[in-house]
Amino acid sequence: MSKYLVQANYVGEGIKGLLKDGGSVRRTVVEKLFKSVGGTIEAFYYAFGDTDLFVIADLPDNVSAASLALTVASTGTVTCKITVLLTPEEIDAVAKKSPNYRAPGQ
């Protein structure tokens, strides 16, 4: 499984829904959403500032992550940004790769 950071913002009717349902109910809904594609949630936090919600989760693959993002965005009540997270060991493996690349103009 791969780890992902989800950053979400409630908009319009989504804000009203959050206020009506409360944070715990929305967390349960999101947990069921991730479970429906074979994922699990590691951390779930509301915040104030530029981002309303942070979720760290495990998902089987990028297709599952994209499916969640599109499903949520299609409601028009939440905007969503998903970032793939890499472990230090994955970065070690990256550092051992030697891609052949020429920078533009060189």
C-alpha positions in Angstrom: 0.0 0.0 0.0 1.1 3.6 -0.6 0.7 6.4 1.8 -1.1 9.6 0.8 -1.8 13.1 2.3 -5.2 14.4 1.6 -5.9 18.1 2.0 -9.5 19.1 1.7 -11.6 22.3 2.0 -15.4 22.4 2.5 -17.2 24.9 0.2 -20.8 26.1 0.0 -23.2 23.4 1.0 -20.3 21.3 2.3 -19.7 23.8 5.1 -23.4 23.7 6.0 -23.2 19.9 6.0 -20.2 19.8 8.3 -21.9 22.1 10.7 -25.1 20.0 10.6 -23.4 16.5 10.8 -20.4 17.4 13.0 -16.8 16.3 12.7 -17.2 12.8 14.0 -19.9 11.9 11.6 -17.9 13.2 8.6 -14.8 11.3 9.8 -16.9 8.1 9.8 -18.1 8.9 6.3 -14.5 9.4 5.1 -13.3 6.2 6.8 -16.1 4.3 4.9 -15.0 6.0 1.7 -11.4 4.9 2.0 -12.4 1.4 3.1 -14.6 1.1 0.0 -11.5 1.2 -2.2 -9.3 -1.0 0.1 -7.7 1.8 2.0 -7.3 2.8 5.7 -7.0 6.1 7.5 -4.0 6.7 9.8 -4.7 10.2 10.9 -7.7 12.6 10.5 -7.5 16.2 11.6 -9.5 19.3 11.1 -7.6 22.6 11.0 -8.3 26.3 10.5 -6.3 28.3 8.1 -5.8 27.6 4.4 -6.9 23.9 4.7 -9.9 22.6 6.6 -9.0 18.9 6.8 -5.8 16.8 6.7 -6.0 13.0 6.3 -3.0 10.6 6.1 -4.1 7.3 4.6 -3.0 4.1 3.0 -4.4 3.2 -0.4 -3.7 0.4 -2.8 -2.6 2.6 -5.7 -2.9 5.9 -7.5 -6.0 4.8 -9.3 -7.8 4.4 -6.0 -6.5 7.8 -4.9 -7.7 9.4 -8.1 -11.1 7.7 -7.8 -11.5 9.1 -4.3 -10.5 12.6 -5.4 -12.8 12.7 -8.4 -15.7 11.2 -6.4 -15.4 13.8 -3.7 -14.8 16.7 -6.1 -17.9 15.7 -8.2 -20.1 16.7 -5.3 -19.1 20.3 -5.5 -19.1 20.5 -1.7 -15.4 19.7 -1.1 -12.2 20.5 -2.9 -9.4 18.0 -2.5 -5.7 17.7 -3.1 -3.9 14.4 -2.8 -0.1 14.1 -2.4 1.8 10.8 -2.6 4.0 10.4 0.5 7.4 8.6 0.2 9.3 6.9 3.0 13.0 7.6 3.7 13.7 4.2 2.4 12.0 5.0 -0.9 14.1 8.1 -1.2 17.2 5.9 -0.6 16.1 3.8 -3.6 15.4 7.0 -5.7 18.9 8.2 -4.9 20.4 5.0 -6.3 18.7 5.5 -9.7 20.7 7.3 -12.5 18.3 8.6 -15.0 19.7 9.9 -18.3 18.6 13.5 -18.6 19.7 16.7 -20.4 18.4 20.0 -19.1 16.7 22.4 -21.5 19.3 24.5 -23.4 22.3 22.4 -22.5 
